[in-house]
């Protein structure tokens, strides 16, 4: 059985592969990952049942965010002084619009609070956007006029991580429903939109800060794949 690390691609020696729970650990990058996509589960007796049990009882082991770096992460946070300025977030949208005007056709990625800025940028510069990627940010609501005039012209990828089902946070059930509806609206109008829920793509354990998670390169590959397919990159 030939197993490669899903993070760094290095081969995994047999002694670091646990067939009973379909988990492996990479000595090169310390990743612990589910390698079920690399084998036929039917060849591993009771593997799925045991794996699900391990994921339920030892979820902290599989979580992607590097908890040991939480102090470093928190030290980088700054007050959101933008909200104290006249115009608030509209200043950021204005600056993004000016940047797109300067550099030309662009693909824009927004995260969390800046999801709304991405939406407003589409409303103002749809003709200059080759794509919009929304990572756990607001996706709407979008009016029919919004969609027909702006959003059907811009390919859009919406990415949500793990732990959203049942969550009462901003990235819980309501946002997931909103993002699903927005993607459906855009496609129904003839536009290009994809809603990517990472657990459904087999990528589990991600936090809201998925760009900092241990498996961020795996997520980046998903985004690059979409850009290649839809945005012509």
The 8 nearest C-alpha neighbors of each residue, nearest first, counted from 0:
[[1, 2, 38, 13, 37, 12, 16, 11],
 [0, 2, 3, 10, 11, 37, 12, 13],
 [3, 1, 11, 10, 0, 37, 4, 34],
 [4, 2, 10, 8, 9, 11, 5, 1],
 [3, 5, 8, 9, 6, 7, 25, 10],
 [6, 4, 8, 7, 3, 32, 217, 34],
 [5, 7, 4, 8, 214, 217, 30, 216],
 [6, 8, 9, 4, 5, 28, 27, 3],
 [7, 9, 4, 3, 5, 6, 10, 11],
 [10, 8, 4, 3, 7, 11, 27, 25],
 [9, 11, 3, 2, 4, 8, 12, 1],
 [10, 12, 2, 3, 25, 15, 9, 13],
 [13, 11, 14, 15, 10, 16, 2, 25],
 [14, 12, 16, 15, 11, 0, 17, 2],
 [13, 15, 12, 16, 17, 11, 23, 24],
 [16, 14, 13, 12, 24, 23, 11, 17],
 [17, 15, 23, 13, 14, 18, 22, 24],
 [18, 16, 22, 19, 21, 23, 20, 15],
 [19, 17, 21, 20, 16, 43, 22, 46],
 [18, 20, 46, 17, 21, 49, 43, 45],
 [19, 21, 50, 49, 46, 18, 22, 17],
 [22, 20, 18, 17, 33, 19, 34, 35],
 [23, 21, 33, 17, 20, 32, 34, 16],
 [24, 22, 16, 32, 31, 15, 17, 33],
 [23, 25, 31, 30, 15, 29, 26, 32],
 [24, 26, 29, 30, 27, 28, 11, 4],
 [27, 25, 29, 28, 24, 30, 11, 15],
 [26, 28, 25, 29, 9, 7, 30, 4],
 [27, 29, 30, 26, 25, 7, 6, 4],
 [30, 28, 25, 26, 27, 24, 31, 6],
 [31, 29, 25, 28, 24, 32, 6, 4],
 [32, 30, 24, 23, 29, 25, 61, 22],
 [33, 31, 23, 22, 34, 30, 24, 5],
 [32, 34, 22, 35, 21, 23, 31, 36],
 [35, 33, 36, 37, 21, 22, 32, 23],
 [36, 34, 37, 38, 33, 21, 40, 39],
 [37, 35, 34, 38, 39, 33, 201, 40],
 [36, 38, 35, 34, 2, 39, 1, 3],
 [39, 37, 35, 36, 40, 34, 42, 0],
 [38, 40, 41, 42, 35, 37, 43, 36],
 [41, 39, 43, 42, 38, 35, 46, 47],
 [40, 42, 39, 43, 44, 46, 45, 38],
 [41, 43, 40, 39, 44, 38, 46, 45],
 [42, 44, 40, 46, 41, 45, 18, 19],
 [45, 43, 46, 42, 41, 19, 40, 47],
 [46, 44, 48, 47, 49, 43, 19, 20],
 [47, 45, 19, 49, 44, 20, 43, 48],
 [46, 48, 50, 49, 45, 51, 40, 20],
 [49, 47, 51, 50, 45, 46, 52, 20],
 [48, 50, 52, 20, 46, 51, 47, 53],
 [51, 49, 20, 47, 53, 52, 48, 46],
 [50, 52, 54, 48, 53, 49, 47, 55],
 [53, 51, 49, 55, 50, 54, 56, 48],
 [52, 54, 50, 56, 55, 51, 57, 49],
 [55, 53, 58, 51, 57, 52, 56, 50],
 [56, 54, 52, 53, 58, 57, 51, 50],
 [55, 57, 53, 54, 58, 52, 59, 51],
 [58, 56, 54, 53, 59, 60, 55, 61],
 [57, 59, 54, 61, 60, 55, 56, 62],
 [58, 60, 62, 61, 57, 56, 54, 204],
 [61, 59, 58, 57, 62, 31, 54, 63],
 [62, 60, 58, 59, 204, 63, 31, 32],
 [63, 61, 204, 59, 60, 64, 58, 205],
 [62, 64, 212, 213, 205, 204, 61, 65],
 [63, 65, 212, 66, 62, 213, 206, 205],
 [66, 64, 67, 68, 212, 63, 213, 69],
 [67, 65, 68, 69, 64, 63, 70, 62],
 [66, 68, 65, 69, 70, 64, 71, 72],
 [69, 67, 66, 71, 70, 65, 72, 64],
 [68, 70, 72, 66, 71, 67, 73, 65],
 [71, 69, 73, 72, 68, 74, 67, 66],
 [70, 72, 74, 68, 69, 73, 75, 67],
 [71, 73, 69, 70, 74, 75, 68, 76],
 [72, 74, 70, 75, 76, 71, 69, 68],
 [73, 75, 71, 72, 76, 70, 77, 69],
 [76, 74, 73, 72, 77, 71, 70, 69],
 [77, 75, 73, 74, 78, 72, 79, 71],
 [76, 78, 79, 75, 74, 80, 73, 72],
 [79, 77, 80, 76, 81, 82, 75, 83],
 [78, 80, 81, 82, 77, 83, 76, 84],
 [79, 81, 82, 83, 78, 84, 77, 87],
 [82, 80, 83, 79, 84, 87, 88, 90],
 [81, 83, 87, 80, 84, 79, 88, 85],
 [84, 82, 81, 80, 87, 85, 79, 86],
 [85, 83, 87, 81, 82, 86, 80, 90],
 [84, 86, 87, 83, 82, 90, 81, 89],
 [85, 87, 89, 90, 84, 88, 82, 83],
 [88, 86, 82, 84, 89, 85, 81, 90],
 [87, 89, 90, 91, 86, 81, 92, 82],
 [90, 88, 92, 91, 86, 87, 93, 116],
 [91, 89, 93, 88, 92, 86, 87, 94],
 [92, 90, 94, 88, 93, 89, 95, 116],
 [93, 91, 95, 89, 94, 90, 116, 120],
 [92, 94, 90, 96, 91, 95, 89, 97],
 [93, 95, 91, 97, 92, 96, 98, 90],
 [96, 94, 98, 92, 97, 93, 91, 99],
 [95, 97, 93, 99, 94, 98, 92, 100],
 [98, 96, 100, 94, 95, 99, 101, 93],
 [99, 97, 95, 101, 100, 96, 102, 94],
 [98, 100, 96, 102, 101, 103, 97, 95],
 [101, 99, 97, 98, 103, 102, 96, 127],
 [100, 102, 98, 99, 103, 97, 96, 104],
 [103, 101, 99, 100, 98, 104, 105, 97],
 [102, 104, 99, 100, 101, 105, 127, 98],
 [105, 103, 127, 128, 129, 99, 102, 106],
 [106, 104, 128, 129, 103, 107, 127, 99],
 [105, 107, 130, 129, 131, 128, 108, 104],
 [106, 108, 131, 105, 132, 130, 109, 128],
 [109, 107, 132, 131, 133, 106, 110, 134],
 [108, 110, 133, 114, 113, 134, 117, 132],
 [111, 109, 134, 113, 136, 114, 135, 133],
 [110, 112, 136, 135, 113, 114, 134, 109],
 [113, 111, 114, 136, 110, 115, 137, 116],
 [112, 114, 116, 115, 110, 111, 109, 117],
 [113, 115, 136, 137, 117, 116, 112, 109],
 [114, 116, 118, 113, 117, 137, 119, 112],
 [117, 115, 113, 119, 114, 118, 92, 120],
 [118, 116, 120, 114, 115, 119, 109, 121],
 [117, 119, 115, 121, 120, 116, 122, 114],
 [120, 118, 122, 116, 121, 117, 115, 123],
 [119, 121, 117, 123, 122, 118, 124, 92],
 [122, 120, 125, 124, 118, 119, 123, 149],
 [121, 123, 119, 120, 149, 124, 125, 118],
 [122, 124, 120, 121, 125, 119, 96, 149],
 [125, 123, 121, 126, 127, 120, 122, 128],
 [126, 124, 121, 128, 127, 149, 122, 123],
 [125, 127, 124, 128, 152, 153, 104, 129],
 [128, 126, 104, 124, 125, 103, 105, 129],
 [129, 127, 105, 125, 104, 130, 126, 106],
 [130, 128, 106, 105, 104, 153, 230, 127],
 [129, 131, 106, 154, 128, 153, 155, 230],
 [130, 132, 155, 107, 106, 108, 156, 154],
 [131, 133, 108, 156, 155, 157, 107, 109],
 [132, 134, 157, 109, 136, 110, 108, 114],
 [135, 133, 110, 158, 136, 157, 109, 159],
 [136, 134, 159, 111, 110, 158, 133, 170],
 [137, 135, 111, 114, 110, 134, 133, 112],
 [136, 138, 114, 115, 139, 174, 135, 111],
 [139, 137, 178, 181, 136, 177, 140, 114],
 [140, 138, 141, 137, 181, 177, 178, 118],
 [139, 141, 138, 142, 177, 181, 137, 178],
 [142, 140, 139, 145, 181, 143, 146, 138],
 [141, 143, 145, 144, 146, 140, 139, 147],
 [142, 144, 146, 145, 147, 141, 184, 148],
 [143, 145, 147, 142, 146, 148, 149, 141],
 [146, 144, 142, 143, 148, 149, 147, 141],
 [145, 147, 150, 143, 144, 149, 151, 148],
 [148, 146, 144, 145, 149, 151, 143, 150],
 [149, 147, 145, 146, 144, 150, 151, 152],
 [148, 150, 146, 145, 122, 152, 125, 151],
 [151, 149, 146, 152, 153, 145, 185, 147],
 [150, 152, 190, 185, 146, 153, 149, 147],
 [153, 151, 150, 149, 190, 125, 154, 126],
 [152, 154, 150, 130, 151, 129, 155, 125],
 [155, 153, 191, 130, 192, 131, 230, 129],
 [156, 154, 192, 131, 130, 132, 153, 191],
 [155, 157, 132, 193, 192, 194, 133, 131],
 [158, 156, 133, 194, 195, 132, 134, 193],
 [159, 157, 134, 195, 135, 196, 133, 194],
 [160, 158, 196, 135, 197, 134, 195, 157],
 [159, 161, 197, 205, 196, 206, 158, 207],
 [160, 162, 205, 204, 163, 203, 198, 206],
 [161, 163, 164, 160, 166, 204, 206, 205],
 [164, 162, 171, 166, 161, 170, 165, 172],
 [165, 163, 166, 172, 162, 171, 161, 175],
 [164, 166, 172, 163, 171, 167, 162, 168],
 [165, 167, 171, 163, 164, 168, 172, 162],
 [166, 168, 171, 165, 169, 172, 170, 173],
 [169, 167, 171, 170, 166, 163, 172, 173],
 [170, 168, 171, 174, 167, 173, 166, 172],
 [171, 169, 168, 174, 163, 135, 175, 172],
 [170, 172, 166, 163, 168, 167, 173, 169],
 [171, 173, 175, 174, 164, 165, 176, 166],
 [174, 172, 176, 175, 171, 177, 170, 169],
 [175, 173, 177, 176, 170, 172, 171, 178],
 [174, 176, 172, 178, 177, 173, 179, 171],
 [175, 177, 173, 179, 174, 178, 172, 180],
 [178, 176, 174, 180, 175, 179, 173, 181],
 [179, 177, 181, 138, 175, 180, 176, 174],
 [180, 178, 176, 182, 177, 181, 175, 194],
 [179, 181, 183, 177, 178, 182, 184, 176],
 [182, 180, 178, 184, 183, 179, 177, 185],
 [183, 181, 192, 185, 179, 184, 180, 193],
 [182, 184, 180, 186, 181, 185, 187, 179],
 [185, 183, 181, 187, 182, 186, 180, 188],
 [184, 186, 190, 188, 182, 151, 187, 183],
 [185, 187, 190, 189, 183, 188, 184, 191],
 [186, 188, 184, 185, 189, 183, 190, 182],
 [189, 187, 185, 186, 190, 184, 151, 147],
 [190, 188, 186, 187, 151, 185, 191, 152],
 [191, 189, 151, 186, 185, 188, 152, 192],
 [192, 190, 154, 186, 155, 185, 151, 189],
 [193, 191, 155, 182, 154, 156, 186, 185],
 [192, 194, 156, 182, 157, 195, 155, 191],
 [193, 195, 157, 156, 179, 182, 158, 196],
 [196, 194, 158, 157, 197, 193, 159, 156],
 [197, 195, 159, 199, 198, 158, 160, 194],
 [196, 198, 200, 202, 160, 199, 195, 159],
 [199, 197, 202, 203, 201, 200, 196, 161],
 [198, 200, 197, 201, 196, 202, 195, 203],
 [201, 199, 197, 198, 202, 196, 195, 203],
 [200, 202, 198, 199, 203, 197, 36, 196],
 [203, 201, 198, 197, 200, 204, 199, 205],
 [202, 204, 198, 205, 161, 201, 197, 160],
 [205, 203, 62, 63, 161, 61, 206, 202],
 [206, 204, 161, 63, 160, 203, 209, 62],
 [205, 207, 208, 209, 64, 160, 161, 204],
 [206, 208, 209, 160, 135, 205, 111, 170],
 [209, 207, 206, 210, 211, 212, 64, 205],
 [208, 210, 212, 211, 206, 207, 205, 215],
 [209, 211, 215, 208, 212, 218, 216, 219],
 [212, 210, 209, 208, 215, 213, 64, 65],
 [213, 211, 64, 209, 63, 215, 214, 210],
 [212, 214, 63, 215, 64, 65, 211, 30],
 [213, 215, 217, 212, 216, 6, 63, 218],
 [214, 216, 218, 210, 212, 217, 213, 219],
 [217, 215, 219, 218, 214, 220, 6, 213],
 [216, 218, 220, 215, 214, 219, 221, 6],
 [219, 217, 221, 215, 220, 216, 222, 214],
 [218, 220, 216, 222, 221, 217, 223, 215],
 [219, 221, 223, 217, 218, 222, 224, 216],
 [222, 220, 224, 218, 219, 223, 225, 217],
 [221, 223, 219, 225, 224, 220, 226, 218],
 [224, 222, 226, 220, 225, 221, 219, 227],
 [225, 223, 221, 227, 222, 226, 220, 228],
 [224, 226, 228, 222, 223, 227, 229, 221],
 [227, 225, 230, 223, 229, 224, 228, 232],
 [228, 226, 232, 224, 231, 225, 229, 230],
 [227, 229, 225, 226, 231, 224, 230, 232],
 [230, 228, 226, 231, 225, 227, 154, 191],
 [229, 231, 226, 232, 227, 228, 129, 130],
 [230, 232, 227, 229, 228, 226, 129, 225],
 [231, 227, 226, 230, 228, 229, 223, 225]]
